[in-house]
């Protein structure tokens, strides 16, 4: 193991050297990855900052708030939309467009008292008709991501009066507040007039403090201040640009040259890139956040596959020195003890971290009758440190006697592989919105939308029971039981690490909400010149 750690350390040192020796600053104005339009002037006539440029590491896929597929779309939606109830992303909820809410004794009917005097950015008044339009759309179009992810039991929505709305469910639903806090409200009149054109023709309007001006695919999303928002806050800023820059060195060089004010990479900036910031300590703060983003491996468990055998799956897990992955590849983070990272509902601190035992792994492979059958572990190129993790994992597995190949493919290619179930193993990353694992365990395990073909009726019943448990303590107990079950069977997923994110943010930039579940909310971004060193 000492040789492996030395090899990993050398491997990481090589990556750091690449980061340190990147050429001189490249303007994002001339980079295809960063867009072709340079940032506008950032100061007003009085010298105050009026424009903020925030670099994100992914493109947004579409503007539809009910059909979201990645982190940056959430960041964009928080700028302009509101939900009935708000969340701190740690399981606590507060008033949003609803000032108060209640549920019936059977847990099926939720009643909301709505905030009065709120206007959408097109001048339309907000009231219960907008709530009806929003939830009726989810009922009528169940294939929308919001409906699929958050609303399995949505039955009906009614306007009781102008400022009271009622949502009915077909079953008690434990994560209901979590679901309401992730459902953005759209305007009734604008929807009736424009329909999908709200997003396909960039006519989107919400009730938040920032209004969409322009989305240029692969370059930027531009917002201007909406002065009549109910949620207005004092700021000199008039414009916010979310710059979609896929190449890390381009984003960093943009920040070094003064074109970017903060680099908000999904999962944080890779540690091997941080030496590029050497000498900028008086300008840029490295903000570290222990986030709930984790890497996990999913096995193909259909009959006849290598990983249909539980002993092979256990051997695979035992062969992984997760602490070495954290220390020598990621550079920061922690070793998990199951599918629920620290900070999420269902995390059990009494459970030990995953075990590393190379000799036991070898013994289990012999017992399983594994004869060196080759298999491939896939990841996609957008996974933070994905290829580096696979390289280290491949080396660890080889020492245990596995014959593992690795391949990093484009996001769309991995999506197709998962959709078809044509994989042996894949490495992906995920997180739990507001620390609630509901979406992950329902989509990826219960519904098996990535086709692991793992069969375990008892495990699936635990998930179904947790969905309907309206008491938080009961639900948490069920999730802990699920974690124990997955630890016993090493299926259909095991985790490798919990990440610590590092966000380089220039001094003076304030108001960014760097949630512990890995999401980034720039809704209240601000500028304080007194903080500039």
Buried (B, 14 or more C-beta within 10 A) or exposed (E): EEEBBEBBBEBBEEBBEEBEEBEEBBBBBEBEBBBEBEBEEBEEEEEEBBBBBBBBBBBBEBBBBBBBBBBBBBBBBBBBBBBBBBBBBEBEBEEBBBBEBEBEEEBBBBBBBBBEEBBBBBEBBBBBBBBBBBBBBBEEEEEBBBBBBBBBBBBBBBBEEEBBBBBBBEEBBBBBBBBBBBBBBBBBBBBEEBEEEBBEEBBBBBBBBBBBEEBEEBBBBBBBBBEEBBBEEEBBBBBBBBBBBBBBBBBBBBBBBEBBBBBBBBBBBBBBBBBBBEEBEEBBBBBEBBBBBBBBBBBBBBEEBBBBBBBBBBBBBBBBBBBBBBBBBBBBBBBBBBBBBBBBBBBBEEBEEBEBBBEBBBBBBEEBEBEEEEBBBBBBEBBBBBBBBBBBBBBBBEBBBBBBEBBBBEBEBBBEBBEEBEBBBBBBBBBBBBBBBBBBBBBBBBEBEBBBBBBBEEBBEBBBBBBBBBEEEBBBBBBBBBBBBBBEBBBBBBBBBBBBBBBBBBBBBEBBBBBBBBBBBBBBBBBBEEEEE
